[in-house]
Amino acid sequence: MRIELSRPDLSRIRWPEGIEDDGGIPMARVRELVEKWRAFDFDAHERELNRFPHEIADGIHFIHLPNANAAATPLLLLHGWPGSFIEFLRVAPLLAPHFHLVIPSLPGYGFSAKPNERGMSNARIAERMLVLMRSLGYERFGVQGGDWGAGIATWMAIQSPQHVAAIHLNYVPGSYSPPDASSPTREEQQFLDDTARWVDESYAYGRVSRTRPLTLGYALNDSPVGLLAWLAEKFDEWCDPATRVDDDTILLNTTIYWTTGTIYSSMRLYRESVATPLALRERVPVRAGFAHFAREEPFPPRSWVERGYDVQHWTEFARGGHFAALEQPDELAGDVIAFFT
């Protein structure tokens, strides 16, 4: 398939009035991004995206980069929200010499089909990713993920340890609760307190996505500037300022959401996954590696993670944030290679 991008109509913008630098992403920042979007080179980005081979199977869009060495390890790369498959386009050339790569758009994201039935949760997406990998002839493979990708990778390992050889995560799923959550250490209790504080101060986007994604979807699917502000705020807040994602990438990511009309279907994953939290009854039955980038917060201490995962590899990075594949592609790729090989 060929990727085509749609140009948003930015000719009729109704800006909010009043205080412009408090209560959300500052208006000056959004005005700056809008002007850059007006000058955005859609044709150049289309050409760049179409340098990769895009396929669709059972409604799932993915990039497939087989390795010339048939014995290479197959590796599935899973993005999260508010990202897309483009998160991995910088690490793909670094990983391609070592792995067979499969880079999908999650169902309801990017160029994958939008779910039209209830129940497309993180656990259900895990089932579909297992089917996708086996349909490509990969019976035993690794999975790497951050954000939703980390939760989906974990569910894949729980559902099918005979097919998932190992998982590498740069995020610990927000719903993760280990089998033995009693008697936390002082460090673990501090993490739990920090998490509660973060949820109170910064999780408004998640609460509305879990409870009113459709109502919010009307506005964001209709207004390109509203969509841009909603997504850009998360990139600005969750990146390490020292390794921030460039504005061109933020605009490309937003353009994909605008082109495909997937903001509502992507946010609905929060609502659907309420029914499938990662409250573990026993440890995840495959070996796991973790990469903790400094500004990915809140992030549990290793002892808390080891209660639920078979942690065989753990790396602390001094820089980087939530979007590790975009912010620190060399470091993430190196850690993935070190873990799997």
Sequence and secondary structure as in RCSB ss.txt:
>XXXX:A:sequence
MRIELSRPDLSRIRWPEGIEDDGGIPMARVRELVEKWRAFDFDAHERELNRFPHEIADGIHFIHLPNANAAATPL
LLLHGWPGSFIEFLRVAPLLAPHFHLVIPSLPGYGFSAKPNERGMSNARIAERMLVLMRSLGYERFGVQGGDWGA
GIATWMAIQSPQHVAAIHLNYVPGSYSPPDASSPTREEQQFLDDTARWVDESYAYGRVSRTRPLTLGYALNDSPV
GLLAWLAEKFDEWCDPATRVDDDTILLNTTIYWTTGTIYSSMRLYRESVATPLALRERVPVRAGFAHFAREEPFP
PRSWVERGYDVQHWTEFARGGHFAALEQPDELAGDVIAFFT
>XXXX:A:secstr
          S      S SSSSSS HHHHHHHHHHHHT  HHHHHHHHTTS EEEETTEEEEEE  SSTTSEEE
EEE  TT  GGGGTTTHHHHTTTEEEEEE  TTSTTS    STT  HHHHHHHHHHHHHHTT SSEEEEESTHHH
HHHHHHHHH TTTEEEEEESS  TT B S  SS  HHHHHHHHHHHHHHHHH HHHHHHHH HHHHHHHHHH HH
HHHHHHHHHHHHHS GGG   HHHHHHHHHHHHHHT HHHHHHHHHHGGGS  B SS  SSEEEEEEETT  S  
 HHHHHTTSEEEEEEEESS  S HHHH HHHHHHHHHHHH 
